[in-house]
Structure formats: structure tokens, C-alpha cells
Amino acid sequence: MHPSAESLPPVEVHPPRHVLGTPLECTSSANFTARAQHLSHKVQTVAVDLTNTQIVTLRRHDPKFREITGRMDFFVPDSSPLIWCLRWQGAKEAERAYGPAFMRHCVLHSPAPFKHYFLGGSEQCIQQLVRTFRELNPAVQIVGARSGYFKLTQESEILAEINRLSPDFIWVGLGTPKQQDWIHRNKEMIPRGLVFAVGFAFDVNAGMKPDAPPWMQRLGLTWLYRMCSEPRRLVPRYLKWNSLFVWYLIWDGMRGRVWARPDAAPPTTT
């Protein structure tokens, strides 16, 4: 049985602010963890995207990706440049909810009776992820875990397992855009719980890949560390999407649209 809503930590809710058409939450890891715990009491499914500049730029640039992410209820800013944009708008309460750190905080601060399910990563990664969280907090209740290397024909089996176990938090680490597409296709078939798109968080928390040192994270240079650690895979991606992000900020800023709401905003859940 869940703790009563009255016994949970209080939640501060601030209206989202828009960057290139994406409504970003003005929150922190601790505050959104508390909000997620409150939302887990609701008999509905809530989708949360840990959002970096690539995702914001993709939503601005690609109508298909904007449609796929249209079923997200919350976009929680994962990168420092997005926090800078929010603070330029006056959102002093906005703090970076960096995907790996947010996942770690939320899982470790949501022990039993909250239930967690992990979907993503390699078989070695997922096993180590479960082991790590259970070692860090033995009270964490992980009811299921599946590798991200599954066939489309196995999706119904995974959904049946999720619905049978009824986890409060479903952590999806399939990478962008695969994880957003999975949530888009399956959200309506999951009756309850919060589904988080967290990407790189699985590998970092399982110790499969190194994370940027704290000083680089504080300076907003996580992308540079990752690019140097995986140059062949990430240099083309970061050059393209970081450049486009800056271009759209300038272009939309010249037209007074950089902080504007889109015509059709994604649904939100209180």
C-alpha cells in the first residue's frame, strides 16, 4: 500500500516556460521526485521526458518527432543551456534535473512501497543497474527489469509484464528517439504509473560508461565530455543539434518567438 498523499513531501508547482516551443518544467530533481510520488497515486499513466537541447531542437525541427513526443506530459530540463534559457525568462527556481542524477535520486528516495521497472540497456547493464540500486538502498523495490534489445514481436509480452506488476515508476532507457517512440506507441496500453524517458542514465548508474566530472557538469560541459569519450558516435550528433539549437534561438529570437507557446502545446498533468 502506498503512503498516503498527506504523508509525502510537499510539492512546489511552477508553470512551465517555453523554449523553442517546448514547455519545460521549472523544477529540481528533489521537487520533481516528490511530484512524481504524488502523481503515482493517480489511476492514469503519466509520461516524463528528461529533456536536453537535442530533444528541444528536434521538436522544433522535425514535425514527426514533435508528434511522437506529443504524448509527453512533462518535459523536465536535463541540460544546463536549457536552465540558462529558463533563468533568462526569470525562472529562478529552475534547476537542472540531469538524467542520470535524477534517476538515481528518484529511485533511491522512492523505496518500498513504491515499485520500479527498468527497460533498456544491454543484459549486462540492466543486471548491474538492478544490483547497484539494491546495494545503495536495500529498501528499493525493483519488480522487473528487461534489456532494451528486444524484438518488436516481444513488445506485447513486455507490456503484459508491466501491467501485471503494476509499477509506479517505469524507467525507459532506449536512447532518443527510440524511447520517445516506445512511449508514444505504448502509453495508452499502460493503465497507471509514471513512464520516464531517461536515455544515458542506465549506462551511467550501472557504471558501464563514465560520467562527466562535477566541475564540467556545473559549467554546462557534459556534452563536451561525452563527445570526447565517444567521438565517432557523438561528434556528428552534437555538432548538428547544438548548432541548430543556437541557430533556432537566434532565428526565433529575431521574430520574438523564442519563448513563445506553440499553437498546440502537449498535454499537461497537475
ZATORKOL-241238 format. One record per residue (C-alpha): x, y, z. Coordinates in nm, 2 decimals, decimal comma. Layout:
% residues N
+--------+--------+--------+
|      x |      y |      z |
+--------+--------+--------+
|      X |      Y |      Z |
...
+--------+--------+--------+
***
This chain:
% residues 270
+--------+--------+--------+
|      x |      y |      z |
+--------+--------+--------+
|   0,00 |   0,00 |   0,00 |
|   0,13 |   0,35 |  -0,09 |
|   0,20 |   0,60 |   0,18 |
|  -0,09 |   0,85 |   0,20 |
|  -0,06 |   1,16 |  -0,02 |
|  -0,07 |   1,37 |   0,30 |
|   0,25 |   1,19 |   0,43 |
|   0,45 |   1,27 |   0,12 |
|   0,69 |   1,57 |   0,09 |
|   0,52 |   1,89 |  -0,02 |
|   0,55 |   1,99 |  -0,38 |
|   0,61 |   2,33 |  -0,54 |
|   0,44 |   2,36 |  -0,88 |
|   0,55 |   2,64 |  -1,11 |
|   0,41 |   2,70 |  -1,45 |
|   0,63 |   2,57 |  -1,74 |
|   0,81 |   2,81 |  -1,96 |
|   0,87 |   2,76 |  -2,33 |
|   1,20 |   2,73 |  -2,51 |
|   1,17 |   2,68 |  -2,89 |
|   0,81 |   2,57 |  -2,84 |
|   0,87 |   2,30 |  -2,57 |
|   0,71 |   2,36 |  -2,23 |
|   0,99 |   2,30 |  -1,98 |
|   0,92 |   2,24 |  -1,61 |
|   1,07 |   2,49 |  -1,37 |
|   1,17 |   2,23 |  -1,10 |
|   1,46 |   2,03 |  -0,95 |
|   1,54 |   1,67 |  -0,90 |
|   1,41 |   1,67 |  -0,54 |
|   1,10 |   1,86 |  -0,62 |
|   1,00 |   1,66 |  -0,92 |
|   1,07 |   1,33 |  -0,73 |
|   0,81 |   1,45 |  -0,47 |
|   0,57 |   1,55 |  -0,75 |
|   0,62 |   1,20 |  -0,92 |
|   0,54 |   1,03 |  -0,59 |
|   0,21 |   1,23 |  -0,56 |
|   0,13 |   1,15 |  -0,92 |
|   0,18 |   0,78 |  -0,87 |
|  -0,14 |   0,78 |  -0,66 |
|  -0,35 |   0,87 |  -0,97 |
|  -0,51 |   0,60 |  -1,18 |
|  -0,36 |   0,72 |  -1,50 |
|  -0,03 |   0,70 |  -1,69 |
|   0,20 |   1,00 |  -1,69 |
|   0,49 |   1,03 |  -1,94 |
|   0,80 |   1,23 |  -1,84 |
|   1,09 |   1,32 |  -2,08 |
|   1,43 |   1,42 |  -1,93 |
|   1,49 |   1,68 |  -2,20 |
|   1,82 |   1,81 |  -2,34 |
|   1,89 |   2,06 |  -2,61 |
|   1,88 |   1,79 |  -2,88 |
|   1,53 |   1,69 |  -2,79 |
|   1,41 |   2,06 |  -2,78 |
|   1,58 |   2,12 |  -3,11 |
|   1,44 |   1,80 |  -3,27 |
|   1,09 |   1,91 |  -3,16 |
|   1,14 |   2,25 |  -3,32 |
|   1,30 |   2,10 |  -3,63 |
|   1,11 |   1,77 |  -3,70 |
|   0,73 |   1,76 |  -3,72 |
|   0,73 |   1,38 |  -3,69 |
|   0,93 |   1,39 |  -3,37 |
|   0,71 |   1,67 |  -3,23 |
|   0,41 |   1,44 |  -3,30 |
|   0,58 |   1,14 |  -3,13 |
|   0,66 |   1,35 |  -2,82 |
|   0,31 |   1,50 |  -2,81 |
|   0,20 |   1,24 |  -2,55 |
|   0,46 |   1,35 |  -2,30 |
|   0,30 |   1,52 |  -2,00 |
|   0,62 |   1,68 |  -1,87 |
|   0,94 |   1,79 |  -2,02 |
|   1,20 |   1,82 |  -1,74 |
|   1,51 |   2,01 |  -1,84 |
|   1,82 |   1,79 |  -1,83 |
|   2,08 |   2,03 |  -1,97 |
|   2,25 |   2,35 |  -1,84 |
|   2,17 |   2,56 |  -2,16 |
|   1,80 |   2,49 |  -2,11 |
|   1,83 |   2,61 |  -1,74 |
|   2,01 |   2,92 |  -1,86 |
|   1,72 |   2,99 |  -2,10 |
|   1,46 |   2,94 |  -1,82 |
|   1,65 |   3,17 |  -1,59 |
|   1,68 |   3,44 |  -1,86 |
|   1,30 |   3,43 |  -1,85 |
|   1,30 |   3,48 |  -1,47 |
|   1,25 |   3,12 |  -1,36 |
|   1,50 |   3,14 |  -1,06 |
|   1,35 |   2,82 |  -0,92 |
|   1,46 |   2,61 |  -1,22 |
|   1,75 |   2,36 |  -1,16 |
|   1,90 |   2,11 |  -1,39 |
|   1,75 |   1,76 |  -1,34 |
|   2,03 |   1,58 |  -1,51 |
|   1,90 |   1,24 |  -1,63 |
|   2,15 |   1,00 |  -1,45 |
|   2,14 |   1,21 |  -1,13 |
|   1,76 |   1,25 |  -1,14 |
|   1,71 |   0,88 |  -1,19 |
|   1,95 |   0,80 |  -0,90 |
|   1,78 |   1,05 |  -0,67 |
|   1,43 |   0,94 |  -0,75 |
|   1,49 |   0,57 |  -0,73 |
|   1,68 |   0,59 |  -0,40 |
|   1,43 |   0,83 |  -0,24 |
|   1,13 |   0,62 |  -0,36 |
|   1,18 |   0,29 |  -0,17 |
|   0,91 |   0,03 |  -0,10 |
|   0,61 |   0,05 |  -0,12 |
|   0,69 |   0,23 |  -0,44 |
|   0,77 |  -0,01 |  -0,72 |
|   1,02 |   0,04 |  -1,01 |
|   1,05 |  -0,13 |  -1,35 |
|   1,36 |  -0,09 |  -1,58 |
|   1,35 |  -0,12 |  -1,96 |
|   1,67 |  -0,06 |  -2,15 |
|   2,04 |  -0,11 |  -2,19 |
|   2,23 |  -0,44 |  -2,25 |
|   2,17 |  -0,75 |  -2,05 |
|   2,49 |  -0,68 |  -1,85 |
|   2,39 |  -0,32 |  -1,80 |
|   2,04 |  -0,40 |  -1,67 |
|   2,17 |  -0,66 |  -1,43 |
|   2,43 |  -0,43 |  -1,29 |
|   2,18 |  -0,14 |  -1,27 |
|   1,95 |  -0,35 |  -1,05 |
|   2,24 |  -0,47 |  -0,84 |
|   2,37 |  -0,12 |  -0,79 |
|   2,04 |   0,03 |  -0,67 |
|   1,97 |  -0,26 |  -0,44 |
|   2,32 |  -0,22 |  -0,28 |
|   2,27 |   0,16 |  -0,24 |
|   1,93 |   0,12 |  -0,08 |
|   1,81 |  -0,23 |   0,00 |
|   1,46 |  -0,09 |   0,05 |
|   1,43 |  -0,01 |  -0,32 |
|   1,17 |  -0,24 |  -0,47 |
|   1,26 |  -0,33 |  -0,83 |
|   0,98 |  -0,56 |  -0,95 |
|   1,10 |  -0,61 |  -1,31 |
|   1,39 |  -0,54 |  -1,55 |
|   1,43 |  -0,60 |  -1,92 |
|   1,71 |  -0,54 |  -2,16 |
|   1,65 |  -0,28 |  -2,43 |
|   1,75 |  -0,54 |  -2,70 |
|   1,41 |  -0,69 |  -2,77 |
|   1,22 |  -0,76 |  -3,09 |
|   0,90 |  -0,57 |  -3,18 |
|   0,72 |  -0,91 |  -3,15 |
|   0,82 |  -0,92 |  -2,78 |
|   0,66 |  -0,58 |  -2,70 |
|   0,32 |  -0,73 |  -2,61 |
|   0,49 |  -0,96 |  -2,37 |
|   0,68 |  -0,67 |  -2,20 |
|   0,35 |  -0,47 |  -2,18 |
|   0,17 |  -0,77 |  -2,02 |
|   0,45 |  -0,80 |  -1,76 |
|   0,44 |  -0,43 |  -1,68 |
|   0,07 |  -0,43 |  -1,64 |
|   0,08 |  -0,75 |  -1,43 |
|   0,34 |  -0,60 |  -1,20 |
|   0,18 |  -0,25 |  -1,19 |
|   0,50 |  -0,05 |  -1,12 |
|   0,47 |   0,31 |  -1,00 |
|   0,78 |   0,42 |  -1,20 |
|   0,87 |   0,27 |  -1,54 |
|   1,22 |   0,38 |  -1,64 |
|   1,29 |   0,36 |  -2,01 |
|   1,65 |   0,39 |  -2,13 |
|   1,64 |   0,32 |  -2,50 |
|   1,80 |   0,64 |  -2,63 |
|   1,65 |   0,92 |  -2,83 |
|   1,43 |   0,89 |  -3,04 |
|   1,36 |   0,52 |  -2,97 |
|   1,25 |   0,57 |  -2,61 |
|   1,01 |   0,85 |  -2,71 |
|   0,87 |   0,64 |  -2,99 |
|   0,82 |   0,34 |  -2,75 |
|   0,63 |   0,57 |  -2,50 |
|   0,42 |   0,72 |  -2,79 |
|   0,31 |   0,37 |  -2,91 |
|   0,25 |   0,21 |  -2,57 |
|   0,14 |   0,48 |  -2,32 |
|  -0,23 |   0,42 |  -2,38 |
|  -0,19 |   0,05 |  -2,31 |
|  -0,04 |   0,10 |  -1,97 |
|  -0,32 |   0,18 |  -1,72 |
|  -0,11 |   0,36 |  -1,45 |
|   0,23 |   0,47 |  -1,34 |
|   0,49 |   0,72 |  -1,45 |
|   0,70 |   0,64 |  -1,76 |
|   1,03 |   0,82 |  -1,77 |
|   1,25 |   0,86 |  -2,08 |
|   1,60 |   0,88 |  -1,93 |
|   1,84 |   0,75 |  -2,21 |
|   2,20 |   0,76 |  -2,09 |
|   2,10 |   0,73 |  -1,72 |
|   2,11 |   0,35 |  -1,74 |
|   2,47 |   0,32 |  -1,85 |
|   2,59 |   0,58 |  -1,60 |
|   2,42 |   0,44 |  -1,30 |
|   2,52 |   0,09 |  -1,39 |
|   2,89 |   0,20 |  -1,42 |
|   2,90 |   0,10 |  -1,79 |
|   3,01 |   0,44 |  -1,91 |
|   3,19 |   0,72 |  -1,73 |
|   3,01 |   1,05 |  -1,65 |
|   3,15 |   1,40 |  -1,67 |
|   3,32 |   1,53 |  -1,36 |
|   3,11 |   1,76 |  -1,14 |
|   3,30 |   2,08 |  -1,25 |
|   3,22 |   2,01 |  -1,61 |
|   2,86 |   1,95 |  -1,53 |
|   2,84 |   2,28 |  -1,34 |
|   2,98 |   2,47 |  -1,64 |
|   2,74 |   2,30 |  -1,88 |
|   3,01 |   2,10 |  -2,05 |
|   2,87 |   1,75 |  -2,01 |
|   2,82 |   1,73 |  -2,38 |
|   3,19 |   1,81 |  -2,44 |
|   3,30 |   1,53 |  -2,21 |
|   3,06 |   1,28 |  -2,37 |
|   3,17 |   1,39 |  -2,72 |
|   3,54 |   1,33 |  -2,63 |
|   3,46 |   0,99 |  -2,48 |
|   3,26 |   0,87 |  -2,78 |
|   3,38 |   1,09 |  -3,07 |
|   3,28 |   0,87 |  -3,36 |
|   2,92 |   0,83 |  -3,24 |
|   2,86 |   1,17 |  -3,07 |
|   3,07 |   1,43 |  -3,26 |
|   2,83 |   1,44 |  -3,56 |
|   2,52 |   1,45 |  -3,34 |
|   2,64 |   1,73 |  -3,11 |
|   2,78 |   1,94 |  -3,40 |
|   2,45 |   1,92 |  -3,58 |
|   2,20 |   1,96 |  -3,29 |
|   2,40 |   2,21 |  -3,08 |
|   2,45 |   2,43 |  -3,39 |
|   2,08 |   2,40 |  -3,48 |
|   1,98 |   2,49 |  -3,12 |
|   2,18 |   2,81 |  -3,13 |
|   2,05 |   2,89 |  -3,48 |
|   1,69 |   2,85 |  -3,38 |
|   1,74 |   3,06 |  -3,07 |
|   1,88 |   3,34 |  -3,29 |
|   1,62 |   3,30 |  -3,56 |
|   1,32 |   3,27 |  -3,33 |
|   1,46 |   3,54 |  -3,11 |
|   1,47 |   3,78 |  -3,41 |
|   1,10 |   3,71 |  -3,46 |
|   1,01 |   3,73 |  -3,09 |
|   0,92 |   3,36 |  -3,08 |
|   1,20 |   3,20 |  -2,89 |
|   1,00 |   3,19 |  -2,56 |
|   0,66 |   3,17 |  -2,73 |
|   0,40 |   2,89 |  -2,67 |
|   0,33 |   2,67 |  -2,97 |
|  -0,01 |   2,67 |  -3,12 |
|  -0,08 |   2,32 |  -2,98 |
|   0,10 |   2,25 |  -2,66 |
|   0,15 |   1,89 |  -2,53 |
|  -0,10 |   1,79 |  -2,26 |
|   0,00 |   1,86 |  -1,90 |
|  -0,09 |   1,68 |  -1,58 |
|  -0,10 |   1,85 |  -1,25 |
+--------+--------+--------+
***
